[in-house]
Amino acid sequence: MPTQPATDIRRRPRDAARGAAAPILLAAGATVAAAALADRWLQDGTLAWRAAVLAIGGGGLLLWLATRYLATPAFGTANTVTLARAALTLLLVTLLGVPASAALGWLLVAVAIVAAALDGVDGALARGRDEASAFGARFDMETDALLILVLAALVWQHGKAGAWIALAGVLRYLFVAASYLWPWLGAELPPSRRRQAVCVLQIVSLIGALAPAVPPPASALLAFAGLAALGASFAVDVAWLARHARA
């Protein structure tokens, strides 16, 4: 059987880059446009520039990763939905540091709700359209992690909970860092509905805590409930990994 020509192997990364470039550019432009509208409403004066820097950096990184790891020339509908969630998350990052106000609070909640509502849509599309891939699963997971991190930072910034809520955003990154010291933590975990449910619960609790209608200390209690569930879920996974490492 003849082998695949070397030119086809070399062309594959370029095909992936071309397939990913259009949706990434569209998402970047939409993020900057939304930030510009928020800039006029909140009268901050810097949001469009912040969004442009984040969109260029984030879009460039995603394009590079797609070139290296995307297995198909087409970016895919499911990945495009995840990209929309990532763009909304970058918009939230852009709004970090803006002085707290009721108008800003409701804007943050609205953006976060849309981002959270799209979570699960990309997975369903990937399964229904036969687009499931390691790249898409990792893209979805990292978008969730970034959304939780920025929501935790916003809850802290707006005085809805203490600095301890930052743990909700960094817990996964601490877990990944620990896996370099203890490689058994990096073993593959089985799929878990519990893990998915806790992720959703964590995001919902942070959105609820951020809402202007939920004042402290109720917001802190709500945020703590989500953090406790997340910590318990990580503990279950660590215990499972420890048992199987000794087996």
N, C-alpha and C positions, 0 to 999 in steps of 0.2 A: 504494500500500500504506500503511495507516495506521501512524503511528509509535507506539512503545511509550509508554504514559502516563507522565508524569513521576512520578506517585505510585509506580509500580512500581520506577523507578530509585532513588528515595529510600528505598524499603523494603528494598532488597537488603542494605545493610550491617546493618540491624537483624536481618534473617533470619539472616545469617552469625553475628552475635553470639549470637542465641538458640541456634543449632545448636552453637556452640563452648562456650557457657557451662557446660552440664551436664558434659561430659567434663573440662573444665578444673577445675571445682569438685570433681569426684570425685577427680581426680589430686592436687589440693592437699590434700584431706582425707586421702587415703591416705598422702601424704608426711609429713604431721604425725603421723598415727597410727603410722607406722613409726618415725619419730624418737622418739616417746614410748616405744615399746617398747625401742629402742636405749638411750634415756636410763635406763630402769630396769635394763637389763643392764649398761651401762657405768658407771652411777651418776655421770653428769656433772651433771645438774641443769639444763642450759640447752638441750639439743638440740631439745626440742619448740618452744621459743620461737624458736630460730634457724630451724627448718624453717617455722614459721608466717610469719615475716617474708619468707623466700625464696619461699614458695608464694604469698603475696599479691603480692609484687613481680613474680615471674616469671609468675604466672597473669594478672595484670592486663596485663602487657606483651603476652603471647600473645593475650589476648582483643582487645586494641586492634589488633594486627597482623591477626588473623583478620577483624575488622570491616573493615579497609582492603583486604586482599588476598585473602581466601578467596573463590573464585569461585562457590561453591555454598552453599545454605542448610545442608546437612548437613556436619558436620565430617569424617565419613568414617572407615571402619575403619582404613585405613592411617595416617591422621593420629593416630588414637587410640593405635595401637601406638607411633608416634613420641613421643606425649605420655607414654606409660608410660616410655619410655627417658629422656625429659627429667626426669620425676619421680624416677627412680632416680638420675640425675645430680645433681639438687638434693639428694637425700639424702646423696650423697657430699660435696657442698659443705658440708652441715650438719656433717659429721664432720671437716672440716678444723679443725686446732687442738686436737683431743682428744689427750691424751697417748698416745704409742704403746704398744701392748701386743699380745701374740699374739692375744687375743680380738678386739681392734679390727682387727688386720690381716686376720684371716680373714673378719670381717664385711665389710670393704671389698672383699676379693676376691670374696666371694659376690655382693654387690650389683653389682659391676662386670661379673662374668661374665654375669649375667642381662641387664644393659643391653647388653652386647656381643652376646649371643646373639640379641637382638631386632633387631639391626642387620641389615638385609637382608630381614627379615620384612615390614617396612612397605613396602619397595620392591616385593617380590613381590606383596603384597596390592594395592598401587596399580595394578600392571600387570594382575593377574588380575581385579580388580573394576572396571577402567576408572576409577580414581580418581586417576590421575597428574595432577599440577598443579605449576605453578611454586611455589605456596605450600608444598606438601608436600615438594618437592625441597629448597627452601631451609630449611625446618624440620628436615629430616633432616640436612642438611649442618651447620647451626649446632649441632644436638644432638651430632653427632660431634665438632665442634671444642671444645665445652664439656667433653665427657667426656675428651678428650685433655688439655685444660688442667688439669682438676681432678686427673686421675690423675698427671700430671707433678708437680703441687704436692704430692700425697700421697707420692709416691716420694721427693721431696726432704725433706719434713717428717719422714718415718720413717727418714731417714739411709741410704736404699738407693742413692742416687746424689747427686752434687754439684749445686750450683746450676745447672750447665750444662743439666740435664735440663729446666729451665723453657723452654728454647728449643723443645722439642717442642710445648709448649702455646701458645706465642706466635707461632710461625713463620707460621701462616696469617694471624693478625691483622697481623703486620708486612707480609706480602705485600699484604693489602688496603689498609693505610695507604700503602704504596709506590705503589699504583695511582693514588692521588690526585696524587702528584708526577709519575709517569710514566704517563699515561693508557693507553698501549699495553699495560700489564700488566693492565688491566681488560677486555681483549677476551675474548670467549667462547672457552673451550677446548672441543675436541671430547670426547665421552664417552671414558673410558679405564678399562679393566679394571685396568691397572697402578695407577692412582690409587686405585681402590677397594681393591685388594689391599694396597697400602702402608698405607692407613688402618687396615685390619683388623690388619695386622702391628704397627703402632704401638700400637694399643690392647692387643693380646695381650702385647706385650713389656713394656708398663707394668704390666699386671696381674701378669705373671710376676715382675717385679722387686719388686712390692709384697708378694708372698706371703711370709709369715713363714718358710717352708721354704727360701727362696732368700736366703742372707745375702750381704753385701758380701764380696769385690768382684764375685762372680758377678752380683749384682743390677745393679750398675753396668754391667757388660759387656753384659748383656741389654738394659738401657735404652739404652745407646749404639748397639747394633745397630739398634734400632727408629728411633732418631733419625737415624742415618746413612742408612737407607732413605728416611725422610721427606725429609731434605735433598736426597738424590739425585733424588727424584721432583719436588720443587719446582724443582730445577735443570733437569730435562728440560722442565718446563712453561715456565719462563722462557725457555729457549733457543728453544722452539717459538714463543712469542709474539714474541720478538725477530726471528726470521726472517720471520714474517708481517707484522710492523710495517714492515720494510724493503722488503717486496715491493710 
